[in-house]
């Protein structure tokens, strides 16, 4: 893997600290990012653009009204093939993969024996013997070890299973995210994929800008209609340049990606969910599929099923407030009478709403929408209210009912 050296600097933005560090890996679009004015920072061991010529706020708003292209090639792409690959993968996650139609996908979580979330990921069922998985960059090495250990355990009780797990490196396959209301209109002109029949959480392979073997999945991390596109790394530049020829598409970086996902009420692993957080506590009970609840055959099922039945002691909630600085990770959440309830896990100014938004955890008894609380930021208190999520309405291209 190609690496590059940079003088170390640290940038604090929203919920994350970004730094330039020596020996960081680069994606297939590194030179392309520099050519287009990308301000490069280290994230998950990769040099990626924080922003380009547009400010983070303007890039965020452009995505909401038009469409933006993000390089997310640092994320882990995994292909799993072979007999019983569905049974194998269900042994470590909470999704009903068996119940998925071919070429459809599901958001799911890896869980540990205590019911804690090890990572959140998207698994696509291509067929009964073929899965495609995209998981978080920050958990890449942990996820690889977890999947390999699970396969070693699985084949002990299923000796006839023949499964092959392929982890793609960024020099093999890139991943681009095209997000925004005009994304489909631009993409349809350069692909042979019928996007009118490709609904949210569906996936297909096709040709984009004359590049073959592109996997197009209608999903994303912004709450907007859009696509994640897996591309042979050697052809990524051609696809990116072709997309940018359209004035409705601009490049966007990590800064806008973070504020967009928070407006969409989506979790950042390591902040909003972690190995000590269960799906119920994280307001992600819907990720535990009905069939899997009935079977109770996933890691941590006893803990999670008990919480589903009886409730959890804490719960992830949304917060909004008008005045004061944005609440960052660790800011304290207090009741109106000063009782400490919990803390913020993510927060930022919302470019779309013109006010501050945040997520955090409080006791379930104090989690009702509309409840007034105080946020302690830099030793000052600011009034806030527990609010519904997503903060900004999702615009996914769902199949008509």
C-alpha positions in Angstrom: 0.0 0.0 0.0 1.3 3.4 -1.0 2.0 5.7 2.0 3.0 9.4 2.3 4.5 11.6 5.0 3.1 14.8 6.4 4.1 17.2 9.2 1.9 16.5 12.2 -0.9 18.9 12.8 -4.1 18.4 14.8 -7.6 19.7 13.8 -10.5 19.6 16.1 -13.8 19.5 14.3 -17.2 18.6 15.7 -17.0 15.2 17.2 -13.6 14.2 15.9 -10.0 15.1 16.1 -8.2 14.9 12.8 -4.4 14.9 12.4 -1.8 14.7 9.8 0.6 11.9 10.8 3.6 10.2 9.2 3.2 7.0 7.2 -0.6 7.4 6.6 -2.1 5.3 3.8 -3.7 6.9 0.8 -6.6 6.0 -1.4 -6.6 5.7 -5.2 -7.8 9.3 -5.4 -5.1 10.9 -3.2 -3.5 12.9 -6.0 -7.0 13.8 -7.3 -7.9 15.2 -3.9 -4.7 17.4 -3.9 -5.3 18.6 -7.4 -8.8 19.7 -6.4 -7.7 21.6 -3.3 -8.5 18.9 -0.7 -7.3 19.8 2.8 -5.9 16.4 3.8 -6.1 15.0 7.3 -5.5 11.6 8.9 -8.6 9.6 9.6 -8.4 5.9 10.5 -4.8 5.7 9.2 -5.8 7.2 5.8 -5.2 10.7 4.4 -8.6 11.9 3.3 -10.0 15.4 2.5 -11.6 17.3 5.4 -13.0 19.9 2.9 -12.2 21.4 -0.5 -12.9 25.0 -1.8 -16.4 25.1 -0.1 -16.6 25.6 3.6 -18.0 22.7 5.6 -21.3 24.5 6.0 -21.7 25.3 2.3 -20.6 21.8 1.3 -23.2 20.4 3.7 -26.0 22.6 2.3 -24.9 21.9 -1.3 -25.3 18.1 -0.6 -28.8 18.7 0.8 -30.0 20.7 -2.3 -27.9 19.0 -5.1 -25.4 16.2 -4.6 -21.8 15.6 -3.4 -19.2 13.0 -4.0 -17.3 11.6 -1.0 -14.2 9.3 -1.1 -14.9 6.6 1.5 -12.4 4.1 0.3 -10.9 3.7 3.8 -14.0 1.7 4.8 -13.6 -2.1 4.9 -15.2 -4.0 2.0 -15.6 -7.7 2.4 -16.8 -10.4 0.1 -18.0 -13.7 1.5 -18.8 -16.7 -0.7 -19.6 -20.3 -0.2 -22.1 -22.7 1.2 -23.7 -21.8 4.5 -22.2 -18.2 4.3 -25.6 -16.9 5.5 -25.6 -19.1 8.6 -22.0 -18.2 9.3 -22.7 -14.4 9.1 -25.9 -14.6 11.1 -23.8 -16.2 13.9 -22.2 -12.8 14.5 -24.9 -10.3 13.7 -28.6 -9.5 14.4 -29.9 -9.3 10.8 -32.3 -11.7 9.1 -30.1 -12.3 6.1 -31.9 -15.5 5.2 -35.1 -13.4 4.8 -33.6 -10.8 2.5 -34.3 -11.0 -1.2 -31.3 -11.4 -3.5 -29.6 -8.1 -4.2 -30.9 -6.4 -1.1 -29.1 -5.1 1.9 -29.6 -4.5 5.6 -28.0 -2.4 8.3 -26.9 -4.6 11.1 -24.6 -4.8 14.1 -21.9 -7.2 15.4 -22.6 -7.9 19.0 -20.6 -9.5 21.9 -21.7 -11.9 24.5 -22.8 -9.0 26.7 -25.0 -7.6 24.0 -22.6 -4.8 23.3 -22.2 -3.4 19.7 -18.8 -4.3 18.2 -19.6 -2.4 15.0 -22.4 -1.3 12.7 -22.3 -2.4 9.1 -24.2 -3.0 5.9 -24.5 -6.6 4.6 -25.8 -7.2 1.1 -27.2 -10.6 0.1 -26.2 -11.1 -3.5 -27.4 -14.8 -3.4 -27.6 -17.7 -0.9 -23.9 -18.2 -1.3 -22.6 -14.7 -1.8 -22.5 -11.7 0.6 -21.0 -8.3 0.3 -20.2 -6.3 3.5 -19.1 -2.7 4.2 -18.0 -1.8 7.7 -16.3 1.0 9.5 -12.8 2.1 8.9 -12.0 2.7 12.5 -13.0 -1.0 13.2 -11.3 -2.5 10.2 -8.7 -4.6 11.9 -11.0 -5.6 14.7 -13.7 -6.6 12.2 -11.3 -8.7 10.2 -10.2 -10.6 13.3 -13.8 -11.0 14.5 -15.0 -12.4 11.2 -12.0 -14.8 10.9 -12.4 -16.0 14.5 -16.1 -16.5 13.9 -15.3 -18.6 10.8 -12.9 -20.8 12.7 -15.6 -21.4 15.3 -18.3 -21.9 12.8 -16.5 -24.6 10.8 -16.0 -26.7 13.9 -19.7 -27.3 14.1 -20.2 -27.2 10.3 -17.3 -29.2 8.9 -18.9 -29.4 5.4 -19.2 -25.6 5.1 -16.9 -24.2 2.4 -16.6 -20.4 2.9 -14.1 -17.9 1.4 -13.7 -14.5 3.0 -12.0 -11.8 0.9 -11.0 -8.5 2.5 -10.4 -5.9 -0.2 -7.6 -3.4 0.2 -8.1 0.1 -1.1 -5.6 -0.5 -3.9 -8.0 -3.3 -5.1 -11.4 -1.6 -4.7 -12.4 1.9 -3.9 -15.7 3.1 -2.4 -17.3 6.4 -3.5 -20.5 7.8 -1.9 -22.7 10.0 -4.2 -25.2 11.7 -2.0 -28.0 14.2 -2.5 -31.4 14.7 -4.3 -29.7 15.2 -7.7 -27.4 12.1 -7.4 -29.7 9.7 -9.3 -30.3 12.2 -12.1 -26.6 12.6 -12.7 -25.7 8.9 -12.3 -28.4 7.6 -14.6 -26.7 9.3 -17.6 -23.4 7.4 -17.3 -24.5 3.9 -16.1 -26.4 1.0 -17.6 -28.1 0.4 -14.2 -31.8 1.1 -14.2 -31.9 3.4 -11.2 -35.7 3.7 -11.4 -35.9 0.1 -10.2 -33.0 0.3 -7.7 -34.6 1.2 -4.4 -33.2 2.1 -1.0 -31.0 -0.8 0.3 -30.9 -2.6 -3.0 -27.6 -3.4 -4.8 -26.6 -4.4 -8.3 -23.4 -4.5 -10.4 -23.1 -2.6 -13.6 -21.1 -0.3 -15.8 -20.4 3.4 -14.8 -18.5 5.7 -17.2 -17.5 2.6 -19.3 -16.0 1.1 -16.1 -17.2 -2.5 -15.6 -17.7 -4.4 -12.3 -19.1 -1.4 -10.3 -21.3 -2.4 -7.4 -24.0 0.2 -6.9 -25.9 0.1 -3.6 -28.6 2.7 -2.9 -27.8 3.8 0.6 -25.7 6.3 2.4 -24.7 8.2 5.6 -26.4 11.5 5.0 -30.2 10.8 5.1 -30.4 11.8 1.4 -31.1 9.7 -1.6 -27.8 8.4 -2.9 -25.4 5.6 -3.7 -22.3 3.8 -2.4 -20.3 2.6 -5.4 -17.6 0.0 -5.1 -15.2 0.4 -8.0 -12.0 -1.4 -9.2 -9.3 1.0 -7.7 -7.5 1.4 -11.0 -10.7 2.9 -12.6 -11.8 5.1 -9.7 -10.4 8.3 -11.1 -12.3 7.9 -14.4 -15.6 7.5 -12.6 -14.9 10.4 -10.2 -13.9 12.8 -13.0 -16.9 11.8 -15.1 -19.3 12.5 -12.3 -17.7 15.9 -11.6 -18.2 17.0 -15.2 -21.8 17.6 -14.1 -22.3 21.0 -12.4 -24.8 19.4 -9.9 -21.9 17.4 -8.3 -19.2 18.8 -6.1 -16.6 17.1 -4.0 -17.2 16.9 -0.2 -15.0 15.8 2.7 -15.1 14.4 6.2 -16.4 17.6 7.8 -19.6 17.8 5.8 -20.0 14.0 6.1 -20.0 14.2 9.9 -22.6 17.1 10.2 -24.8 15.4 7.5 -24.9 12.1 9.4 -25.7 13.8 12.7 -28.7 15.7 11.2 -29.8 12.3 9.9 -29.6 10.9 13.5 -27.1 8.3 12.5 -24.5 6.9 14.9 -20.7 7.3 14.8 -19.0 4.2 16.2 -16.8 5.0 19.1 -18.9 8.0 20.1 -22.6 7.2 19.9 -22.3 3.4 20.1 -19.5 1.2 21.4 -18.8 -2.3 22.8 -20.6 -1.4 26.1 -23.8 -0.2 24.3 -26.6 -2.6 23.4 -28.9 -2.0 20.4 -31.7 -1.3 22.8 -29.8 1.3 24.7 -28.6 2.8 21.4 -32.2 3.2 20.1 -31.4 0.5 17.5 -33.7 -2.2 18.6 -35.1 -2.3 15.0 -31.8 -3.8 13.9 -32.6 -7.0 15.8 -34.8 -8.8 13.2 -38.0 -10.5 14.3 -36.9 -14.0 13.2 -33.6 -13.6 15.1 -35.5 -12.5 18.2 -37.6 -15.7 18.0 -34.5 -17.9 17.5 -32.4 -16.0 20.0 -29.3 -17.3 18.3 -27.0 -14.3 18.1 -24.3 -13.1 20.5 -25.7 -11.4 23.6 -29.2 -12.5 22.8 -30.1 -13.1 26.5 -29.2 -9.6 27.5 -30.7 -7.9 24.4 -34.0 -9.9 24.5 -34.4 -9.1 28.2 -34.0 -5.4 27.4 -36.4 -5.6 24.5 -39.0 -7.1 26.9 -38.3 -5.0 30.0 -36.6 -1.9 28.7 -33.1 -0.6 29.2 -31.8 1.6 32.0 -30.4 4.2 29.6 -31.3 5.3 26.1 -29.8 7.4 23.2 -31.7 10.6 22.7 -31.6 13.7 20.4 -31.2 17.2 21.7 -31.8 20.6 20.1 -31.1 24.1 21.4 -30.9 27.6 20.0 -28.3 29.6 21.9 -24.8 28.8 23.1 -21.8 26.9 21.7 -22.3 23.4 20.2 -22.2 20.6 22.7 -19.2 18.3 22.0 -18.6 14.7 23.2 -18.5 14.6 27.0 -20.7 17.6 27.7 -22.9 16.9 30.7 -26.7 16.6 30.4 -28.6 17.8 33.5 -32.2 17.8 34.5 -34.0 21.2 35.0 -33.4 20.9 38.7 -29.7 20.2 38.3 -29.6 16.4 38.6 -26.9 14.9 36.3 -28.5 12.6 33.8 -25.8 11.6 31.3 -23.5 13.1 28.6 -23.4 14.1 25.0 -21.8 11.7 22.5 -22.0 13.8 19.4 -22.9 17.4 18.7 -22.6 20.2 16.1 -24.4 23.3 14.7 -27.0 22.1 12.2 -26.5 24.0 8.9 -30.0 22.9 7.7 -31.9 23.9 10.9 -29.9 27.0 12.1 -29.6 25.7 15.6 -27.5 23.3 17.6 -28.1 19.5 17.6 -26.6 16.7 19.7 -27.1 13.1 20.7 -26.4 11.6 24.1 -27.5 9.1 26.7 -29.9 9.6 29.7 -31.9 7.3 31.9 -34.9 5.8 30.0 -37.2 7.4 32.5 -35.9 10.8 31.5 -35.9 10.2 27.7 -39.3 11.4 26.7 -39.4 13.7 23.7 -40.2 17.3 24.8 -38.4 17.0 28.1 -36.4 20.1 29.0 -32.8 19.7 30.1 -29.7 21.7 30.6 -26.4 21.2 28.9 -23.2 22.0 30.8 -20.7 23.4 28.3 -17.5 25.1 29.5 -19.0 25.4 33.0 -22.1 27.2 31.7 -25.6 25.9 31.5 -27.7 26.1 28.3 -31.4 25.1 27.9 -32.1 22.3 25.5 -35.0 19.9 24.7 -35.0 16.2 24.0 -36.1 15.9 20.3 -37.1 13.3 17.8 -34.5 11.9 15.4 -33.7 12.2 12.6 -33.4 16.0 13.0 -33.8 16.4 9.3 -36.3 14.3 7.4 -34.8 11.4 5.4 -35.2 11.4 1.7 -34.5 7.8 0.8 -35.8 6.4 -2.5 -38.0 3.7 -1.0 -40.0 1.1 -3.0 -43.7 2.0 -3.3 -45.9 0.0 -0.9 
